[in-house]
Amino acid sequence: MQFINVRELRMRSSAIWQQLDQDGYMVVTSNGKPVALLSSVKDNDLDEYIQTVKRARAILAINRMQEKSVKDGRDKLTDEEIGAEIQAVRRSRR
């Protein structure tokens, strides 16, 4: 996995695009932290590629919610407690 910083992307963009074509993807960093993922895409794959990235981001979001649920102890709620919580939210929306 190749990392490039934002300044390098600005200064050497032509060389980076060529390298991207070879490597397939690169991680862009700012102040040493990852901020973006550059990925090469072929014209005929663009729509499918975008949908795949959206699915991957959704899966990551679900995983984070599940991890938080376990951390907060919500994974141990009984069916009755879950039902009561749902009813309370429904009542508050009226």
ZIRAHU-V80059 format. One record per residue. N is the residue number from 1. RES is the residue in one small letter. PHI is phi in degrees with one decimal (NA if undefined). NEAR is the number of other ideal C-beta (glycine too) atoms within 8 Angstrom. D_CENTER is the distance of its C-alpha to the mean C-alpha in Angstrom with 1 decimal. Layout:
n=N res=RES phi=PHI near=NEAR d_center=D_CENTER
n=N res=RES phi=PHI near=NEAR d_center=D_CENTER
//
This chain:
n=1 res=m phi=NA near=5 d_center=17.2
n=2 res=q phi=-101.3 near=7 d_center=18.5
n=3 res=f phi=-108.8 near=9 d_center=17.6
n=4 res=i phi=-134.8 near=11 d_center=19.0
n=5 res=n phi=-94.1 near=10 d_center=19.4
n=6 res=v phi=-59.3 near=9 d_center=19.5
n=7 res=r phi=-62.5 near=6 d_center=23.3
n=8 res=e phi=-61.7 near=9 d_center=23.6
n=9 res=l phi=-61.4 near=11 d_center=21.5
n=10 res=r phi=-68.7 near=7 d_center=24.0
n=11 res=m phi=-79.0 near=6 d_center=27.1
n=12 res=r phi=-124.5 near=8 d_center=26.6
n=13 res=s phi=-58.1 near=8 d_center=24.5
n=14 res=s phi=-61.5 near=6 d_center=26.9
n=15 res=a phi=-66.3 near=7 d_center=26.8
n=16 res=i phi=-67.4 near=13 d_center=23.0
n=17 res=w phi=-61.7 near=8 d_center=22.7
n=18 res=q phi=-65.0 near=8 d_center=25.3
n=19 res=q phi=-64.6 near=10 d_center=23.5
n=20 res=l phi=-60.5 near=13 d_center=20.2
n=21 res=d phi=-60.7 near=7 d_center=22.3
n=22 res=q phi=-78.9 near=6 d_center=23.5
n=23 res=d phi=-82.5 near=8 d_center=20.5
n=24 res=g phi=95.0 near=6 d_center=17.9
n=25 res=y phi=-159.2 near=10 d_center=15.1
n=26 res=m phi=-144.6 near=13 d_center=15.2
n=27 res=v phi=-99.3 near=12 d_center=13.2
n=28 res=v phi=-93.8 near=14 d_center=14.4
n=29 res=t phi=-118.5 near=12 d_center=15.6
n=30 res=s phi=-137.7 near=8 d_center=17.4
n=31 res=n phi=54.7 near=4 d_center=19.8
n=32 res=g phi=79.8 near=5 d_center=18.6
n=33 res=k phi=-111.4 near=6 d_center=15.0
n=34 res=p phi=-66.9 near=8 d_center=12.1
n=35 res=v phi=-125.7 near=7 d_center=11.1
n=36 res=a phi=-160.0 near=6 d_center=10.0
n=37 res=l phi=-123.3 near=8 d_center=10.1
n=38 res=l phi=-91.1 near=11 d_center=13.3
n=39 res=s phi=-139.7 near=8 d_center=14.0
n=40 res=s phi=-76.0 near=8 d_center=17.3
n=41 res=v phi=-136.4 near=7 d_center=17.8
n=42 res=k phi=-91.7 near=6 d_center=21.1
n=43 res=d phi=-51.5 near=5 d_center=22.6
n=44 res=n phi=-75.4 near=4 d_center=23.2
n=45 res=d phi=-106.7 near=8 d_center=19.7
n=46 res=l phi=-58.1 near=9 d_center=17.8
n=47 res=d phi=-61.2 near=6 d_center=17.5
n=48 res=e phi=-64.8 near=7 d_center=16.6
n=49 res=y phi=-62.7 near=10 d_center=14.0
n=50 res=i phi=-61.1 near=8 d_center=12.3
n=51 res=q phi=-62.2 near=8 d_center=12.6
n=52 res=t phi=-64.9 near=8 d_center=11.2
n=53 res=v phi=-64.3 near=8 d_center=7.9
n=54 res=k phi=-61.8 near=8 d_center=8.0
n=55 res=r phi=-63.2 near=8 d_center=9.0
n=56 res=a phi=-62.5 near=8 d_center=6.5
n=57 res=r phi=-65.9 near=8 d_center=3.7
n=58 res=a phi=-65.2 near=8 d_center=7.0
n=59 res=i phi=-62.3 near=8 d_center=8.0
n=60 res=l phi=-60.8 near=8 d_center=5.7
n=61 res=a phi=-63.2 near=8 d_center=7.0
n=62 res=i phi=-63.5 near=8 d_center=10.3
n=63 res=n phi=-60.1 near=8 d_center=10.5
n=64 res=r phi=-64.8 near=8 d_center=10.2
n=65 res=m phi=-63.8 near=8 d_center=12.8
n=66 res=q phi=-65.6 near=8 d_center=14.9
n=67 res=e phi=-61.8 near=8 d_center=15.1
n=68 res=k phi=-64.7 near=8 d_center=16.1
n=69 res=s phi=-61.0 near=9 d_center=18.6
n=70 res=v phi=-66.2 near=9 d_center=20.1
n=71 res=k phi=-60.3 near=6 d_center=20.3
n=72 res=d phi=-82.4 near=6 d_center=22.1
n=73 res=g phi=81.9 near=6 d_center=24.3
n=74 res=r phi=-74.6 near=7 d_center=23.5
n=75 res=d phi=-72.6 near=6 d_center=23.2
n=76 res=k phi=-104.0 near=4 d_center=27.0
n=77 res=l phi=-66.0 near=7 d_center=28.0
n=78 res=t phi=-80.5 near=5 d_center=30.7
n=79 res=d phi=-60.0 near=5 d_center=30.8
n=80 res=e phi=-66.1 near=6 d_center=33.3
n=81 res=e phi=-65.9 near=8 d_center=31.2
n=82 res=i phi=-63.9 near=9 d_center=28.3
n=83 res=g phi=-60.6 near=8 d_center=30.8
n=84 res=a phi=-64.8 near=8 d_center=32.3
n=85 res=e phi=-64.3 near=9 d_center=28.9
n=86 res=i phi=-61.5 near=8 d_center=28.3
n=87 res=q phi=-62.2 near=8 d_center=31.9
n=88 res=a phi=-64.1 near=8 d_center=31.6
n=89 res=v phi=-66.3 near=8 d_center=28.5
n=90 res=r phi=-61.6 near=8 d_center=30.4
n=91 res=r phi=-63.9 near=7 d_center=33.5
n=92 res=s phi=-71.1 near=6 d_center=31.8
n=93 res=r phi=-85.0 near=5 d_center=30.5
n=94 res=r phi=-74.5 near=4 d_center=34.1
//
